[in-house]
Amino acid sequence: MALGKKAYPKATVKRIIKAHSGLNVKKNADVTVFLDYALFMETLVKEAAIYAKQSGERGLTARSVKKVTRDTLAKFKG
């Protein structure tokens, strides 16, 4: 990534968070939300890969992701 280039548009993330929660977003809350989302997606893919392998599938499929989504969401429920 080039120097000075932002990984994600902070203003957009703040606007989305405010629209869904109805609350003002403090200075670095958007960074925390983004990192939590990235961690969730990484966990979801790992769990889906494990499920796919146990089911005998050759690769990661939408079916395997759907099967593990509920459990992964439960782990991240705050």
N, C-alpha and C positions, 0 to 999 in steps of 0.2 A: 504494500500500500504506500502511496506517495506521502511524503511529509506534509502535514497540514490538512490532509483530507480526512474528513470525519467519517467514522465507521457507520453512523446512522444519523439521520436528522433529528437533533434533540427537540426542536420546536414541534415537529410532527408527533413525536412520542409523547411530549407533554400535553399536546392538544388532545390526543387519543385518550390518555389517562384521565384528564379532566372531564372529557365528555362521558366516559363510562362511570366514573366515580362521583362526579359532581363536586369534587374537592379541589382546592388549589394544590399545585405540585411544588414542593420546595426545591432548592437548588440542585441537589444530586439524586433526588428520588427517581428520576427517569433513568439514570444509569443503573440503579438497583433493579428496577423493573426489567430493563433490557437484559441484564445479566441473569436474572431469575428465569426469564423466558428462554435464554440460550441454554441454561442448565436443564430446564424442562425438556427442551427439544432433544438435547443430547441423551438424556435418560430415556426418553420415549423411543428413540432409534435403537439404543442398546437393548432395551427390553423387547422390542419388536424383533430384533435380530435373533435374540435368544429363543423367542417363541417360534419363529420361522424355522430355525434349525431343529428344534425339538419336534416340530410338526412334519419335518421331512421336506420342507420347501427348499428350492434351490437358491432363492434370494429373498430379499425383503419385498413384501407385497402389501397392498392396501389392506388386505384381510388381516395380516398379522399386526399391522399398526392399529386397526380398529379393535382387535381383541385385547390389546394391552393398554389402550387409552384410558379406560375407566380406572384401572389400578394405579397407573402413573399419575393421573390427576388427583387421586386420593392421597398419594404421597406428598403432593405439593399443596394440598389444601392447608391454609393458614388459619 
